[in-house]
Amino acid sequence: MSKLATYRRSPIALIVLLFLGLTFTGTAYAALQPTAPADAYSASNASEDVDDVEEGRKLFLANCASCHGKNAEGNGTAGPSLAGVGAAAVDFQVGTGRMPLAAPGVQAPANPNQVNFSQQEIDQLAAFVASLGPGPDVPDEEYTDLENADIANGGMIFRTNCAMCHNSSAQGGALTRGKFAPDLMGVEPSHMYSAMLTGPQSMPVFNDATITPQEKENVIAFIVNIEEGGNSFGGHDLGSIGPAGDAVFIWTIGIGLLIGAAVWLGRKAA
């Protein structure tokens, strides 16, 4: 018993206890740390097609490196690092004509007529960027075909998370410092899904823990339904810009007609 007490009083005992405590803590953290869903992120470098990555690197050096750096490490204020942005960011930015950026500005506007790459080349660029680090992957077609979408649920989610910027009818709206939330009419479902995953520019990121893949499909179906005229239950949509359009109609047409009727009746009475 006295021998055990001697060991306890030894200076080495404290070091041993600290070592055991750190070992236990590290083991517990490694075993219990949360892991991202497997379908939410790009595969590792080993799983990328080597040929696509190499072709994507060539396209990147020729078209993107002047702003983002030869190794996509970023170039000060000209272009951010692309490590970890994932294939979805490339598919959205390049597929909508936002990149390569035509000119510096507070925001990169969509320019579908200036998409300078084929879909195969966009996929190759995406493969190269995805090889730089794990990030959101291009959405699965299962969630962009809109076959199993719930439009009503999508409308509820859209009004809760998106309408304050994009307008309740997805027609876009002004933000601060010259920025704006773009009109969502005519946008490809895959690009809307990628935007939710990556949060381009002023948009927040809606990962799969915030809005599930099925809910994202529901939101996209709601927007497509508006585009197809599903939001005009009362007649003419008046531009689908919300209460402002109704107010302009009332004041310019409705009040004008009432004033005209009052003047006409006054003249008849005279």
Buried (B, 14 or more C-beta within 10 A) or exposed (E): EEEEEEEEEEEEEEEEEEEEEEEEEEEEEEEEEEEEEEEBBBBEEEEBEEEBBBBBBEBBBEBBBEBBBEBBEBBEEEBBBBBBBBBBBBBBBBBBBBBBBEEEEEBBEBEEEEBEBEEEBBBBBBBBBBBBBBBBBBBEEEBBBBEEBBBEBBBBBBEEBBBEBBBBBBBBBEBEEEEBBBBBBEBBBBBBBBBBBBBBBBBEEBBBEEBBBBBBBBBBBBBBBBBEEEBEEEEEBBEBBBEEBEEEBEEEEEEEEEEEEEEEEEEEEE
